[in-house]
């Protein structure tokens, strides 16, 4: 599948690009753009090269259109709603179907968010919310919001029978309730103060005091609790595992640094909780012992590696500098390229590669880097460069500099040199 051309890549998008581009007002007036597929390729080209002039050159070489870079910018800006729609369409095609066995966990879903900003921006501009299946290496749900939308599980695509792993940013009752109401399972990390707990008989549960009472030689334990805000008093397991002493020391030092920035002293309970990994789960205890819960939570780090691969290998965070408004459609176009790559990665037998205990696990980053490079080559084939260099006259319109008050140095020097030779002819050199 990776050896196919651009038409085959377009067929992987389960949508009528012509119709959807018109419905979302991205292709109201063609003006050189022949079809919705050509418009999409033009936008993806710009997302890769991040230069309007280079995009104009590539569009000539690919025979997409011959329009100015200002016209290209308008086309990209008017396509934001259309690109959001295409992201949703591609996500439905990429996300694997849940398992049909109702007696087992259907999917393992890792949930997290990542911050994306334009170069030169003073803060967070967009937040990428991702639900990730680590064994299939495929997204379950993906949304882009502004900085005012916090991380949450409301739009995470959670279904009955899913097992959701999330960090302490989701350890509040509002997010726990989403999983419980969906009849799914959860393993969510907690802080000592974000989620008020009680015992099964309704008595307040003092989490720091419980941690203080644990023996030094006890590395892991659990207790059954309920959320204070849960009217149904559904039982939950609070699992505590001691972290290594060096990691506990690092966590306490980080807590002290955060407190000093606020000109405060760290709370004593924060320093106590820094020595433990606190997890809340509703998995059955007879099949999921404490050590299994702690071990499975480590898998959550795979969603962090997904963000790293997308940013470092797929250049997701390389955007036009602040305050360029074109950065938002570029971000959406980059996500479309990544989803096209993920669609092809889904055809690989990852489960078989990891299932063999006698062979080392595959290096995912190498496969992602190669697949992303191939997708970019389908969008922007390098063979066009040879064609353009053989006949550069087609590019003169886009290679000339824009009109400006200050003239170019080479142009001035050539004119002055011509005037000098015209007024004072050079005499032949003397032979003496």
NORTA-V639375 format. One line per field, one symbol per residue. ss: DSSP state (a for helix, b for strand, c for the rest). phi: phi as a letter, one per 40 degrees, with the letter a starting at -180 (. if undefined). psi: psi as a letter, one per 30 degrees, with the letter a starting at -180 (. if undefined). A space follows every 10 residues. Layout:
# NORTA-V639375
ss->???
phi->???
psi->???
This chain:
# NORTA-V639375
ss->cccccaaaaa acccccaaaa aaaccccccc cccccaaaaa aaaaaaaaac caaaaaaaaa acccccccaa aaaaaaacca aaaaaaaaaa aaaacccccc ccccccbbbb bbbbbbcccc cccccbbbbb bbbccccbbb bbbbbbcccc cccccccccc cbbbbbcaaa ccaaaaaaaa acccbbbbbc ccccccbbcc cccbccaaaa aaaccccccb bbbbbbbccc cccccbbbbb bbccaaaaaa aaaaaaaaaa accccccaaa aaaccbbbbb bcccccccca aaaaaaaaaa aaaaaaaaaa aacccccccc ccccccaaaa aaaaaaaaaa aaaaacccca aaaaaccccc cccaaaaaaa aaaaaaaaac ccaaaaaaaa caaaaaaaac ccccccccaa aaaaaaaaaa aaaccccccc cc
phi->.ccccddccc ccccaccccc ccccfcbcbc fgccaccccc ccccdccccf accccccccc ccfcabbccc ccccccccbc cccccccccc cccccccccc cccbccabbc babacbacdg ccacbbbcbb bbccccfbcc aabbbccccc cabcbcgcbc gcbbbacccb cbcdcccdcc ccfbbabbcb bcbcbcbacc cgccbccdcc ccccccccca aaacbbcdcc ccfccbbcbb bccddccccc cccccccccc ccfbcccdcc cccccbbbbb abccccbbcc cccccccccd cccccccccc cccbfcccbd ccbccccccc cccccccccc cccccccccc ccccccccbc cccccccccc cccccccccb cccccccccc bcccbdcccc cccacccccc cccccccccc cccbcccccc cc
psi->efglaeeeee ffjiljeeee eeeghfheke hfjeleeeee eeeeeefefh keeeeeeeee eghelillfe eeeeeeefge eeeeeeeeee eefeklkllf jfflkekjkk kllkkkllkf kfakelkjkk kkjeefhkke kklklaffjl klgehfhklk fljkklaffg hleeeeeeee fghllkjkkl lfffjklllf ggkkkjeeee eefklegjfk llkkllkegj ffhkklkjkk kklkeeeeee eeeeeeeeee eghlkkkeee eeffgljkkk lgkkfffile eeeeefffff ffeeeeeeee eeeghegjlk lkhkffeeee eeeeeeeeee eeeeffflie eeeffjffkl kljeeeeeee eeeeeeeeei kfffeeeefe iffffeeffk llklejlkee eeeeeeeeee eefjkklkkk f.
